[in-house]
Amino acid sequence: MEEPATPTAVPQKLSGRDNGSKTKRKIPIPQELIFHYQTQGLDAQQASVKVIEDLQNMVMRVVSSNSKPKKDKFLIDASRKMDSLNNRLAVVDMKLDSKPGYLETFVIGVSSGAALSGITSVLPHVFEGIAQIWSSVRTATKPSS
């Protein structure tokens, strides 16, 4: 088996821009990585194990760094929706609990009718008292001639 060439960085243009400062390295093939570790003194099997370990570590870093924001965003969104639903349910429950039944409605009507009839009999006396207070204040503050 012939040995692959040493890994090299081949510049490639990014997104079609003609910017010479932004370049991307070519991803080395597995044989190049194994050859790289063999040049550091490892045999073929140890180099293969080292390449596999590096790739597993890289995959775990990518997976753990990319999945958290999506998972957190999903959990935050789901939690927000559940809170909103719970608040709406609490409002509906409170409204249902605060509505009086038929018996309570009848009692409220009878008591308000009695209070209204009592107020109408007392109301002229209240207005008469307020009128007397107003006239006495007006005469006390009237300048004497």
Backbone bond lengths (Angstrom), bond angles and torsions (degrees), N, CA, C in turn:
res aa  C-N    CA-C-N  psi(-1)  N-CA   C-N-CA  omega(-1)  CA-C   N-CA-C  phi
1 M - - - 1.444 - - 1.509 109.16 -
2 E 1.319 115.83 132.38 1.457 117.35 -178.92 1.525 109.88 -86.53
3 E 1.292 116.07 146.44 1.446 121.93 -176.08 1.527 110.24 -81.55
4 P 1.319 117.02 138.52 1.462 119.59 -179.63 1.520 111.06 -72.40
5 A 1.289 114.26 161.84 1.463 119.67 178.94 1.523 109.30 -69.38
6 T 1.307 114.90 161.13 1.462 119.65 179.52 1.524 109.54 -66.82
7 P 1.335 117.25 148.46 1.465 119.55 -178.85 1.524 111.02 -63.86
8 T 1.300 114.55 136.64 1.463 119.64 178.28 1.514 109.32 -128.75
9 A 1.291 114.97 154.73 1.460 120.01 177.00 1.518 108.59 -94.66
10 V 1.295 116.40 118.46 1.453 121.63 179.53 1.517 107.78 -105.67
11 P 1.333 117.84 115.34 1.463 118.40 -179.30 1.519 111.23 -70.19
12 Q 1.329 114.28 137.66 1.453 120.80 176.81 1.520 107.73 -129.71
13 K 1.317 116.33 145.69 1.464 119.88 178.74 1.515 109.54 -72.84
14 L 1.323 115.73 139.99 1.451 120.83 179.19 1.511 110.04 -94.40
15 S 1.289 116.45 128.66 1.465 126.13 173.65 1.528 113.26 48.41
16 G 1.307 116.93 33.90 1.449 120.75 173.89 1.518 114.57 74.77
17 R 1.302 118.94 5.13 1.462 120.78 179.10 1.520 109.12 -77.48
18 D 1.286 114.28 154.16 1.463 118.75 178.42 1.517 109.26 -101.09
19 N 1.307 115.96 48.53 1.456 122.99 -179.59 1.516 108.99 -100.03
20 G 1.282 118.45 115.71 1.455 120.61 -179.11 1.516 112.49 -76.03
21 S 1.354 118.82 -18.31 1.458 121.18 -175.98 1.518 112.66 -78.87
22 K 1.333 118.13 -26.07 1.463 120.83 -178.06 1.525 108.78 -100.92
23 T 1.343 116.24 108.37 1.458 120.46 178.50 1.511 109.54 -126.91
24 K 1.322 115.10 160.37 1.452 121.22 -178.16 1.521 108.05 -122.19
25 R 1.339 116.39 135.20 1.463 119.83 178.10 1.508 110.12 -78.92
26 K 1.320 115.00 144.61 1.455 120.41 175.86 1.520 107.71 -74.43
27 I 1.337 116.27 136.63 1.454 120.72 179.56 1.525 107.99 -74.23
28 P 1.342 117.58 126.43 1.465 119.27 -178.92 1.529 111.66 -70.84
29 I 1.305 115.47 148.97 1.465 120.67 177.63 1.527 108.63 -79.60
30 P 1.339 118.70 160.85 1.468 120.71 -177.22 1.532 113.70 -56.39
31 Q 1.325 117.75 -37.30 1.475 119.65 179.77 1.533 110.97 -63.38
32 E 1.337 116.05 -36.76 1.468 118.91 178.35 1.522 111.10 -66.10
33 L 1.325 116.34 -38.07 1.464 119.52 178.62 1.527 111.12 -66.95
34 I 1.319 116.40 -42.62 1.470 120.07 177.80 1.518 110.01 -61.83
35 F 1.334 117.57 -42.79 1.459 121.34 178.81 1.526 110.25 -63.00
36 H 1.323 117.18 -38.59 1.466 121.22 178.53 1.530 110.65 -59.23
37 Y 1.349 117.26 -45.78 1.458 120.03 179.94 1.527 111.61 -72.50
38 Q 1.314 117.55 -29.46 1.478 119.62 176.43 1.522 110.64 -67.59
39 T 1.327 117.38 -34.25 1.470 119.77 177.49 1.523 111.31 -69.42
40 Q 1.341 117.04 -18.29 1.460 119.81 176.62 1.515 112.14 -87.94
41 G 1.334 117.98 2.58 1.449 121.03 173.59 1.511 115.42 107.92
42 L 1.318 119.96 4.29 1.457 121.98 179.00 1.526 109.33 -90.93
43 D 1.350 115.73 150.83 1.465 117.71 175.46 1.534 108.60 -80.67
44 A 1.318 117.87 177.90 1.469 122.86 -171.72 1.526 111.49 -61.73
45 Q 1.334 117.20 -42.84 1.463 119.98 -177.77 1.534 110.85 -68.49
46 Q 1.324 117.73 -44.94 1.459 120.61 178.64 1.532 111.39 -64.10
47 A 1.321 116.80 -37.85 1.462 120.77 178.26 1.534 110.34 -64.84
48 S 1.340 116.42 -40.69 1.464 120.33 178.56 1.531 110.64 -63.39
49 V 1.342 116.04 -43.33 1.466 120.10 178.85 1.531 110.00 -62.92
50 K 1.322 116.98 -41.69 1.459 121.42 179.95 1.532 110.83 -63.63
51 V 1.335 117.90 -41.14 1.463 121.71 178.18 1.524 110.03 -63.75
52 I 1.334 116.89 -43.13 1.462 120.97 178.98 1.526 110.42 -62.93
53 E 1.332 118.13 -43.23 1.463 121.38 178.15 1.530 111.22 -60.90
54 D 1.341 115.89 -44.42 1.465 119.12 179.51 1.525 111.51 -62.20
55 L 1.329 116.39 -43.04 1.459 120.04 179.94 1.531 111.47 -66.02
56 Q 1.342 117.00 -40.02 1.462 119.63 177.51 1.529 111.06 -63.47
57 N 1.331 116.60 -42.81 1.466 119.98 178.28 1.522 111.25 -62.14
58 M 1.338 116.02 -41.43 1.458 119.97 179.90 1.530 110.77 -65.50
59 V 1.334 116.92 -42.95 1.457 120.71 179.25 1.528 110.34 -63.04
60 M 1.315 117.43 -43.00 1.462 120.46 179.50 1.530 111.37 -63.88
61 R 1.334 118.02 -38.86 1.465 120.79 177.43 1.514 110.87 -64.57
62 V 1.325 116.71 -42.63 1.458 120.42 -179.09 1.519 110.24 -67.13
63 V 1.320 117.12 -45.25 1.462 120.89 -178.52 1.517 110.45 -64.89
64 S 1.311 118.04 -45.12 1.466 120.10 -177.31 1.518 111.74 -70.52
65 S 1.317 118.55 -33.08 1.460 119.36 -179.54 1.517 111.92 -79.69
66 N 1.324 119.54 -29.99 1.470 121.60 -176.95 1.514 113.08 -89.37
67 S 1.317 118.94 -29.20 1.463 119.38 -175.05 1.521 112.43 -82.05
68 K 1.318 118.84 -25.94 1.459 120.40 -177.19 1.521 113.08 -62.76
69 P 1.334 119.85 -50.09 1.455 117.51 -178.99 1.528 112.83 -61.26
70 K 1.315 117.96 -39.72 1.456 119.85 179.26 1.526 110.20 -66.67
71 K 1.331 116.49 -43.51 1.458 120.14 -179.70 1.522 109.94 -66.74
72 D 1.336 117.08 -44.10 1.459 120.67 178.27 1.518 110.69 -62.74
73 K 1.335 116.83 -42.36 1.463 120.29 179.65 1.525 109.91 -62.71
74 F 1.328 117.00 -41.54 1.460 120.90 178.55 1.522 110.40 -63.68
75 L 1.333 116.92 -45.08 1.462 120.19 -179.59 1.522 111.70 -65.83
76 I 1.327 117.00 -40.08 1.459 120.31 179.27 1.518 110.12 -65.85
77 D 1.334 116.28 -43.04 1.463 120.59 179.25 1.530 110.84 -64.79
78 A 1.326 116.61 -43.70 1.464 119.97 179.15 1.528 110.74 -65.04
79 S 1.318 116.97 -39.72 1.464 120.84 178.79 1.524 110.74 -64.53
80 R 1.339 116.71 -41.68 1.462 120.87 178.77 1.529 110.85 -63.07
81 K 1.328 116.87 -42.55 1.463 120.50 179.46 1.525 111.13 -66.43
82 M 1.326 117.22 -39.03 1.465 120.21 178.20 1.527 110.81 -65.61
83 D 1.343 117.59 -40.11 1.465 120.65 177.38 1.526 111.02 -62.87
84 S 1.336 116.41 -42.92 1.460 120.35 178.48 1.524 110.80 -62.32
85 L 1.316 116.73 -44.63 1.466 120.86 179.12 1.526 110.91 -63.67
86 N 1.317 116.84 -41.61 1.462 121.09 179.02 1.524 111.15 -63.77
87 N 1.343 116.97 -40.85 1.468 120.20 178.00 1.518 111.00 -64.20
88 R 1.329 117.29 -43.15 1.465 120.13 178.85 1.522 111.12 -63.38
89 L 1.323 116.47 -41.05 1.459 120.38 178.67 1.526 110.91 -64.14
90 A 1.326 117.12 -39.17 1.465 120.79 178.31 1.528 110.74 -64.64
91 V 1.343 117.71 -39.14 1.469 120.96 178.77 1.524 110.34 -65.17
92 V 1.337 117.05 -44.21 1.467 120.47 178.99 1.520 110.33 -63.42
93 D 1.328 117.10 -42.53 1.461 121.07 178.72 1.524 111.05 -62.21
94 M 1.334 116.32 -42.37 1.459 120.37 179.75 1.527 110.43 -64.78
95 K 1.334 117.26 -40.24 1.464 119.91 179.29 1.516 110.75 -66.18
96 L 1.316 118.00 -39.57 1.457 120.57 179.08 1.515 111.58 -66.96
97 D 1.331 116.00 -38.09 1.462 119.78 179.76 1.525 111.54 -71.01
98 S 1.334 118.41 -29.14 1.455 120.83 -175.79 1.526 112.57 -84.72
99 K 1.309 119.54 -10.97 1.470 121.73 179.32 1.533 109.25 -76.27
100 P 1.357 116.80 128.11 1.467 118.70 178.21 1.530 111.05 -76.57
101 G 1.316 115.76 151.26 1.457 121.44 176.60 1.520 110.43 -80.39
102 Y 1.341 116.70 -172.88 1.463 121.21 -179.10 1.525 112.06 -63.37
103 L 1.329 116.61 -44.63 1.458 119.87 -178.43 1.531 110.53 -64.75
104 E 1.341 117.08 -43.84 1.463 120.42 179.73 1.526 110.89 -63.62
105 T 1.336 116.95 -38.68 1.464 120.67 179.19 1.531 110.66 -64.00
106 F 1.324 116.89 -42.24 1.471 120.99 178.35 1.521 110.99 -62.21
107 V 1.332 117.28 -44.80 1.466 121.39 -179.75 1.523 110.04 -64.18
108 I 1.310 118.32 -41.16 1.473 121.45 178.74 1.525 110.10 -62.73
109 G 1.327 117.32 -42.12 1.467 120.89 179.12 1.507 112.55 -63.76
110 V 1.334 116.76 -45.08 1.472 120.43 -179.79 1.522 110.32 -64.07
111 S 1.335 117.86 -44.62 1.470 120.16 -177.97 1.525 111.19 -68.50
112 S 1.324 118.38 -37.40 1.465 118.96 178.57 1.522 110.52 -69.90
113 G 1.330 117.43 -34.66 1.468 119.78 175.81 1.511 111.38 -64.29
114 A 1.322 116.88 -42.14 1.467 120.24 179.31 1.519 110.27 -66.06
115 A 1.309 117.08 -40.62 1.466 120.42 179.74 1.517 110.17 -66.16
116 L 1.323 116.82 -39.33 1.456 120.28 -179.62 1.533 111.13 -67.16
117 S 1.324 116.30 -39.71 1.473 118.05 178.76 1.527 109.75 -69.20
118 G 1.305 118.53 -34.11 1.465 121.57 177.02 1.511 111.24 -68.19
119 I 1.317 116.93 -37.73 1.461 120.43 -179.32 1.524 109.98 -69.75
120 T 1.325 116.80 -38.31 1.472 118.28 -178.40 1.520 111.98 -66.46
121 S 1.331 117.10 -28.64 1.463 118.26 177.59 1.524 110.96 -78.73
122 V 1.302 118.78 -25.89 1.454 122.76 -178.13 1.521 110.88 -94.16
123 L 1.292 118.04 -22.69 1.459 122.57 -172.89 1.540 113.82 -58.91
124 P 1.304 120.57 -42.19 1.473 118.77 178.30 1.522 112.61 -62.11
125 H 1.329 116.58 -35.72 1.467 119.85 179.18 1.524 110.77 -67.35
126 V 1.338 116.93 -36.73 1.476 120.88 179.57 1.519 109.55 -66.36
127 F 1.338 116.79 -45.05 1.468 119.85 179.18 1.534 111.71 -63.83
128 E 1.329 116.52 -36.28 1.462 120.65 178.74 1.525 110.53 -64.85
129 G 1.339 117.32 -40.46 1.467 121.47 178.18 1.521 111.54 -65.73
130 I 1.337 116.28 -41.91 1.472 120.13 179.14 1.525 109.79 -64.57
131 A 1.320 117.64 -38.20 1.470 121.39 179.13 1.522 110.66 -65.95
132 Q 1.329 117.89 -38.29 1.471 120.86 178.92 1.529 110.61 -66.52
133 I 1.340 116.65 -41.77 1.473 120.55 178.69 1.523 109.45 -62.87
134 W 1.316 117.39 -42.38 1.463 121.56 -178.87 1.530 111.15 -63.93
135 S 1.301 115.99 -42.83 1.473 118.29 -178.85 1.526 111.35 -68.39
136 S 1.331 118.08 -36.91 1.469 119.67 178.99 1.524 111.04 -68.83
137 V 1.344 117.47 -37.43 1.471 119.92 177.94 1.518 109.06 -67.32
138 R 1.300 117.76 -38.45 1.457 121.95 -178.67 1.529 111.21 -67.08
139 T 1.299 116.58 -40.03 1.484 118.91 179.53 1.525 110.94 -72.32
140 A 1.311 117.87 -30.79 1.468 119.98 179.83 1.517 111.39 -73.50
141 T 1.291 117.92 -30.24 1.456 120.57 -177.78 1.527 112.76 -95.33
142 K 1.362 117.39 -3.14 1.463 120.97 -179.01 1.533 107.74 -73.46
143 P 1.311 116.40 133.20 1.470 117.68 178.14 1.537 110.23 -68.31
144 S 1.325 115.54 140.36 1.466 119.98 -178.57 1.525 109.77 -79.54
145 S 1.304 117.45 143.53 1.444 120.45 -178.80 1.502 113.35 -108.82
